[in-house]
Amino acid sequence: MGDIRTLDLNLLRALDMLLEEGSVTRAAERLGVTQPAVSNMLTRLRENFGDPLLVRTQRGMTPTTRALDLVAPLKRILCEIGTLCQPDAFDPVSASFTVAIAATDYALQVVLLPFIARLRQEAPGITLAVYPLDDARLQEQLEKGQLDMALVTPETCPPDLLSSKLFHEEYICAARKNHPTAGMHMTLDQYCAAGHIIVSYEGGRFCGATDRQLETLGRRRHVALSVPNFLALPDILLKTDLITMAPRRLLHGRKDLVLFSPPSPLTVPGFDKILAWHCRTGSDPRYQWLRGKVADSIKCVSEHA
């Protein structure tokens, strides 16, 4: 009897074809290999099973009794291996599991809210856990399965992760609708003199991308308030004469705010938002479906914007 470690899947498939066809030539044709290759496989099979398996007779090659005993278990094994190699079909309607996503408050508002609405309609059994984004631990969290996906920017995405771009975001100025100076005709002098709100995730910072751009112009603005997230911005703007520079998608559709471009020549670069994941979920049909739905949700919002 041969060593089972030398009995690979190709040998089992060859034995199945040989037993079905009773011919080395026809088995080679079905396997898409040469006749000598199948002859060599048959030699190895005979060594492994300690039996001729197929013997020549006047009617061609006839299976031995040992080979006939192998037919049923061989078919079953090959079928099970085929099932193993084919992932289960994913049915979102009946799916029931939890997906963990890391996101900032901005990504929660802009990306996840439309995704959640779609998820509730198409896969109500899937629960969603949203975690704060921790750049320093992101790689580890995705590797260990503590997170399944993360909404980040290319600059903060670890290089070993897989990712897809969702959209490019631009910055826009915003103020309450009846602000005394804010609007399309606001000058750079008026902009710099106004009180500003800045978002600082670390807390307490009064300088950001806008201030760095102003420095290149030899100008400074008055930052009156620093807050740790974007979600409070609209309410603060409505109750004060402060203005802000914020991502356009975050404030789109607000009828109680006036949105306007930064006064010339001030320009603030936007950013790309991407969806990142670890290769451990790359081929899983469940997560492929979820990633597709995140992207679809964004497209749907953009088309109706």
C-alpha positions as CSV (number, residue, x, y, z in Angstrom):
1,M,0.0,0.0,0.0
2,G,1.3,3.4,-1.0
3,D,1.7,6.6,1.2
4,I,-1.6,8.6,1.3
5,R,0.6,11.8,1.2
6,T,1.4,11.1,-2.4
7,L,-2.3,10.6,-3.4
8,D,-3.3,14.1,-4.6
9,L,-6.6,15.4,-6.0
10,N,-5.4,15.1,-9.6
11,L,-4.8,11.3,-9.1
12,L,-8.3,10.9,-7.7
13,R,-9.9,12.8,-10.6
14,A,-7.8,10.6,-13.0
15,L,-9.0,7.4,-11.3
16,D,-12.6,8.7,-11.6
17,M,-12.2,9.3,-15.3
18,L,-10.5,6.0,-15.9
19,L,-13.2,4.1,-14.2
20,E,-15.9,5.9,-16.1
21,E,-14.2,5.6,-19.5
22,G,-12.3,2.3,-19.2
23,S,-9.8,3.9,-21.5
24,V,-6.6,5.8,-20.9
25,T,-7.0,7.7,-24.2
26,R,-10.6,8.8,-23.5
27,A,-9.7,9.7,-19.9
28,A,-6.8,11.8,-21.1
29,E,-9.2,13.7,-23.5
30,R,-11.7,14.5,-20.7
31,L,-8.9,15.6,-18.3
32,G,-7.2,17.7,-21.0
33,V,-3.8,16.1,-20.6
34,T,-1.7,13.7,-22.6
35,Q,-2.1,9.9,-22.8
36,P,1.4,9.3,-21.3
37,A,0.5,11.6,-18.3
38,V,-2.6,9.5,-17.6
39,S,-0.6,6.3,-17.9
40,N,1.8,7.6,-15.3
41,M,-1.1,8.5,-13.1
42,L,-2.5,5.0,-13.4
43,T,0.9,3.6,-12.4
44,R,1.0,5.8,-9.3
45,L,-2.6,4.8,-8.4
46,R,-1.8,1.1,-8.7
47,E,1.2,1.7,-6.3
48,N,-1.0,3.6,-3.8
49,F,-3.8,1.1,-3.8
50,G,-1.7,-2.0,-4.2
51,D,-4.1,-3.2,-6.9
52,P,-4.1,-3.2,-10.7
53,L,-7.4,-1.3,-10.6
54,L,-7.8,-1.7,-14.4
55,V,-6.8,-4.8,-16.3
56,R,-6.8,-5.4,-20.1
57,T,-9.3,-7.9,-21.5
58,Q,-10.7,-8.6,-24.9
59,R,-13.3,-5.9,-24.2
60,G,-10.7,-3.3,-23.3
61,M,-9.8,-2.2,-19.8
62,T,-11.9,-3.7,-17.0
63,P,-12.0,-2.5,-13.4
64,T,-10.9,-5.0,-10.7
65,T,-13.2,-5.8,-7.8
66,R,-11.1,-3.4,-5.7
67,A,-11.7,-0.6,-8.2
68,L,-15.4,-1.3,-8.3
69,D,-15.5,-0.9,-4.5
70,L,-13.8,2.5,-4.9
71,V,-16.4,3.9,-7.3
72,A,-19.0,5.1,-4.8
73,P,-16.6,6.5,-2.1
74,L,-14.5,8.2,-4.9
75,K,-17.6,10.0,-6.3
76,R,-18.6,11.1,-2.8
77,I,-15.1,12.4,-2.0
78,L,-14.8,14.4,-5.2
79,C,-18.3,15.8,-4.7
80,E,-17.5,16.9,-1.2
81,I,-14.2,18.5,-2.4
82,G,-16.1,20.3,-5.1
83,T,-18.6,21.6,-2.5
84,L,-15.6,22.6,-0.2
85,C,-14.1,24.7,-3.1
86,Q,-17.4,26.4,-3.9
87,P,-18.5,28.9,-1.2
88,D,-22.1,28.7,0.0
89,A,-24.5,30.9,-2.0
90,F,-25.2,34.1,0.0
91,D,-28.8,35.0,0.6
92,P,-29.0,38.5,2.2
93,V,-32.7,38.0,3.0
94,S,-32.0,35.1,5.3
95,A,-28.5,36.1,6.5
96,S,-28.0,36.6,10.2
97,F,-24.6,37.8,11.5
98,T,-22.9,41.0,12.7
99,V,-20.6,43.2,10.7
100,A,-18.2,45.5,12.4
101,I,-17.2,48.8,10.7
102,A,-14.8,51.6,11.9
103,A,-15.8,55.1,10.9
104,T,-15.4,58.7,11.9
105,D,-18.5,60.8,12.7
106,Y,-18.3,62.2,9.2
107,A,-18.2,58.8,7.5
108,L,-21.1,57.6,9.8
109,Q,-23.2,60.5,8.6
110,V,-22.3,60.5,4.9
111,V,-21.5,56.8,4.1
112,L,-23.1,54.6,6.7
113,L,-26.6,56.3,7.1
114,P,-27.6,55.5,3.5
115,F,-26.0,52.1,3.8
116,I,-27.9,51.3,6.9
117,A,-31.2,52.3,5.3
118,R,-30.5,49.9,2.4
119,L,-29.3,47.2,4.7
120,R,-32.5,47.3,6.7
121,Q,-34.5,46.8,3.5
122,E,-32.4,44.1,1.8
123,A,-30.8,42.2,4.7
124,P,-32.7,42.9,7.9
125,G,-31.1,40.0,9.8
126,I,-27.6,41.5,9.5
127,T,-26.7,43.7,12.5
128,L,-24.1,46.5,12.2
129,A,-21.7,47.5,14.9
130,V,-20.0,50.9,14.3
131,Y,-16.7,51.5,16.1
132,P,-14.6,54.7,16.4
133,L,-11.7,54.8,14.0
134,D,-8.3,54.1,15.7
135,D,-5.6,54.6,13.0
136,A,-2.9,53.1,15.2
137,R,-4.7,49.8,15.8
138,L,-6.6,49.5,12.5
139,Q,-4.3,46.9,10.9
140,E,-4.4,44.7,14.0
141,Q,-8.2,45.0,14.4
142,L,-8.9,43.9,10.9
143,E,-6.3,41.1,11.0
144,K,-7.8,39.7,14.2
145,G,-11.4,40.0,13.0
146,Q,-12.3,42.7,15.6
147,L,-13.3,44.8,12.5
148,D,-14.5,43.7,9.1
149,M,-14.2,47.0,7.3
150,A,-13.1,50.6,7.8
151,L,-13.9,53.9,6.2
152,V,-10.6,55.8,5.9
153,T,-8.6,58.0,3.6
154,P,-5.7,56.7,1.5
155,E,-3.2,58.5,3.6
156,T,-4.4,56.7,6.8
157,C,-4.9,53.3,5.3
158,P,-2.2,50.7,6.2
159,P,-0.5,49.5,3.0
160,D,-1.3,45.8,3.6
161,L,-5.0,46.3,3.5
162,L,-7.3,45.9,0.4
163,S,-9.4,48.9,-0.5
164,S,-11.7,50.6,-3.0
165,K,-12.4,54.3,-3.6
166,L,-15.9,55.4,-2.8
167,F,-15.7,59.1,-3.7
168,H,-13.8,62.3,-3.7
169,E,-14.9,64.9,-1.2
170,E,-14.6,68.7,-1.5
171,Y,-14.7,71.4,1.2
172,I,-17.3,74.1,1.2
173,C,-17.9,77.2,3.4
174,A,-21.1,77.3,5.5
175,A,-23.0,79.8,7.7
176,R,-26.5,80.4,8.9
177,K,-28.8,81.6,6.1
178,N,-29.2,85.2,7.3
179,H,-25.5,85.6,8.3
180,P,-24.6,89.3,7.9
181,T,-21.5,88.8,5.6
182,A,-21.4,85.2,4.5
183,G,-22.3,84.2,1.0
184,M,-21.2,84.1,-2.6
185,H,-19.7,87.6,-2.5
186,M,-17.7,87.2,0.7
187,T,-14.2,88.7,0.3
188,L,-11.0,87.2,1.7
189,D,-10.8,90.1,4.2
190,Q,-14.3,89.4,5.4
191,Y,-13.5,85.7,5.6
192,C,-10.4,86.2,7.7
193,A,-12.2,88.7,10.0
194,A,-15.2,86.4,10.7
195,G,-15.3,83.9,13.6
196,H,-14.6,80.3,12.5
197,I,-15.3,76.8,13.8
198,I,-12.7,74.2,13.3
199,V,-13.1,70.4,13.9
200,S,-10.2,68.8,15.8
201,Y,-10.6,65.1,16.4
202,E,-7.8,65.2,18.9
203,G,-9.4,68.2,20.7
204,G,-8.1,71.7,21.4
205,R,-6.4,72.4,18.0
206,F,-7.1,75.8,16.4
207,C,-5.2,75.2,13.2
208,G,-6.0,73.0,10.2
209,A,-5.7,72.6,6.4
210,T,-7.5,75.9,5.8
211,D,-5.0,77.8,8.0
212,R,-2.1,76.2,6.3
213,Q,-3.5,77.4,2.9
214,L,-4.0,80.9,4.3
215,E,-0.4,81.0,5.5
216,T,0.7,80.5,1.9
217,L,-1.2,83.7,1.1
218,G,0.2,85.5,4.1
219,R,-3.1,85.6,5.8
220,R,-4.7,84.4,9.1
221,R,-8.2,83.8,10.2
222,H,-9.9,84.0,13.7
223,V,-10.7,80.5,14.9
224,A,-13.2,81.1,17.7
225,L,-14.2,77.5,18.4
226,S,-12.7,74.1,18.2
227,V,-15.0,71.0,18.4
228,P,-14.2,67.3,18.4
229,N,-16.5,66.3,15.6
230,F,-18.6,67.5,12.7
231,L,-22.0,66.5,14.0
232,A,-22.5,69.6,16.1
233,L,-21.5,72.1,13.3
234,P,-25.0,72.8,11.9
235,D,-26.6,73.6,15.3
236,I,-23.7,75.9,16.3
237,L,-23.8,77.7,12.9
238,L,-27.6,78.3,13.3
239,K,-27.2,79.9,16.8
240,T,-24.1,82.1,16.1
241,D,-22.5,84.3,13.5
242,L,-19.6,81.8,13.2
243,I,-18.7,80.2,9.8
244,T,-17.0,76.9,9.0
245,M,-15.2,75.0,6.3
246,A,-16.6,71.5,6.1
247,P,-17.0,68.6,3.7
248,R,-19.7,69.4,1.1
249,R,-21.5,66.0,1.5
250,L,-21.9,66.6,5.2
251,L,-24.0,69.7,4.7
252,H,-25.7,69.0,1.4
253,G,-29.4,69.6,1.4
254,R,-29.4,71.9,4.5
255,K,-32.0,74.5,3.6
256,D,-31.3,76.5,6.8
257,L,-27.6,77.1,5.9
258,V,-25.9,79.0,3.1
259,L,-23.1,77.1,1.4
260,F,-20.5,79.0,-0.6
261,S,-17.1,78.6,-2.1
262,P,-14.0,79.8,-0.3
263,P,-13.2,83.4,-1.3
264,S,-10.6,83.7,-4.0
265,P,-7.7,83.0,-4.1
266,L,-8.2,80.6,-1.1
267,T,-8.5,76.9,-2.1
268,V,-8.5,73.9,0.3
269,P,-7.7,70.5,-1.2
270,G,-10.4,67.8,-0.8
271,F,-9.8,64.2,0.1
272,D,-10.7,60.7,-1.1
273,K,-12.9,58.4,1.1
274,I,-12.1,54.7,0.7
275,L,-13.5,51.4,2.1
276,A,-10.7,49.2,3.5
277,W,-10.7,45.5,4.5
278,H,-8.3,42.6,5.3
279,C,-7.7,39.8,2.8
280,R,-9.2,37.3,5.3
281,T,-12.7,38.5,4.1
282,G,-11.6,39.3,0.5
283,S,-13.3,36.2,-1.1
284,D,-16.1,35.8,1.4
285,P,-19.4,36.3,-0.6
286,R,-21.1,37.8,2.5
287,Y,-18.5,40.6,2.7
288,Q,-18.3,41.0,-1.1
289,W,-22.0,41.7,-1.0
290,L,-21.7,44.1,1.9
291,R,-18.9,46.1,0.2
292,G,-20.9,46.3,-3.0
293,K,-23.9,47.7,-1.1
294,V,-21.7,50.3,0.6
295,A,-20.6,51.5,-2.8
296,D,-24.1,51.3,-4.3
297,S,-25.5,53.4,-1.4
298,I,-23.0,56.1,-2.1
299,K,-23.8,56.1,-5.9
300,C,-27.5,56.3,-5.2
301,V,-27.1,59.3,-2.9
302,S,-24.8,61.0,-5.5
303,E,-27.3,60.4,-8.3
304,H,-30.0,62.1,-6.4
305,A,-27.9,64.9,-5.0
